[in-house]
Amino acid sequence: MKLSIKVKARAKQENVKETGDNSLEVWVRELAQKGQANQAVIKAIAKHLKITQNKVKILRGQTSSCKVVAIDSAISWLNGFC
């Protein structure tokens, strides 16, 4: 399963908000430098979906605030996201 993500780095609080089918807004406290925010995004999405971090992978948007993230499809149906 693929998700479209809009990331807001350097937020005061970490948060994940579902904005539609297969799209999320993610707020992270880390800076958008040296992959810090990307790792925080993976962690936040995994926590929100109640899956392990190794099931989440950024496909596109490594250096952008708009990202496409893949979720391991073997577990996504368990959480009702397919």
C-alpha positions as CSV (number, residue, x, y, z in Angstrom):
1,M,0.0,0.0,0.0
2,K,1.2,3.5,-0.8
3,L,0.5,6.7,1.2
4,S,0.9,10.3,0.2
5,I,2.5,12.2,3.1
6,K,2.8,15.9,3.8
7,V,5.5,16.5,6.4
8,K,5.9,19.5,8.6
9,A,9.4,19.5,10.2
10,R,10.4,21.4,13.4
11,A,6.8,21.2,14.8
12,K,6.2,21.9,18.4
13,Q,4.4,18.6,18.8
14,E,4.6,15.3,16.9
15,N,1.2,14.4,15.4
16,V,-0.2,12.3,12.5
17,K,-3.5,13.3,10.9
18,E,-5.4,11.3,8.3
19,T,-6.4,13.8,5.5
20,G,-8.2,11.4,3.2
21,D,-7.9,7.9,1.6
22,N,-4.2,7.0,1.6
23,S,-3.0,10.4,2.7
24,L,-1.6,11.7,5.9
25,E,-0.1,14.9,7.4
26,V,2.8,14.2,9.7
27,W,4.3,16.7,12.1
28,V,7.8,15.9,13.5
29,R,10.1,17.8,15.9
30,E,13.3,17.0,14.1
31,L,15.1,19.2,11.6
32,A,14.9,18.4,7.9
33,Q,18.6,17.8,7.8
34,K,20.7,14.7,7.2
35,G,17.6,12.4,7.2
36,Q,16.6,13.2,10.7
37,A,13.0,14.3,9.8
38,N,12.7,11.3,7.4
39,Q,13.5,8.9,10.2
40,A,11.1,10.6,12.5
41,V,8.4,10.4,9.8
42,I,8.9,6.6,9.5
43,K,8.7,6.3,13.3
44,A,5.5,8.4,13.6
45,I,3.7,6.6,10.8
46,A,4.7,3.2,12.2
47,K,3.4,4.3,15.7
48,H,0.2,5.6,14.2
49,L,-0.5,2.4,12.2
50,K,0.7,0.2,15.1
51,I,3.3,-1.6,12.9
52,T,7.1,-1.9,13.2
53,Q,9.3,0.7,11.5
54,N,10.8,-1.8,9.1
55,K,7.4,-2.1,7.4
56,V,7.5,1.6,6.4
57,K,9.7,2.8,3.5
58,I,10.0,6.2,1.8
59,L,9.7,5.7,-1.9
60,R,9.8,9.3,-3.2
61,G,10.5,12.7,-1.6
62,Q,13.6,12.1,0.4
63,T,14.4,15.8,0.2
64,S,10.9,17.1,-0.1
65,S,8.0,17.8,2.4
66,C,5.7,15.8,0.1
67,K,6.5,12.1,0.2
68,V,5.2,8.8,-1.0
69,V,5.6,6.0,1.5
70,A,5.1,2.3,1.1
71,I,3.6,0.1,3.8
72,D,4.3,-3.6,3.7
73,S,1.0,-5.0,2.3
74,A,1.3,-8.2,4.3
75,I,0.3,-6.4,7.4
76,S,-1.7,-3.4,6.2
77,W,-4.9,-5.4,5.7
78,L,-4.8,-6.3,9.4
79,N,-5.2,-2.7,10.3
80,G,-8.0,-2.0,7.9
81,F,-6.1,0.4,5.6
82,C,-6.5,-1.5,2.3
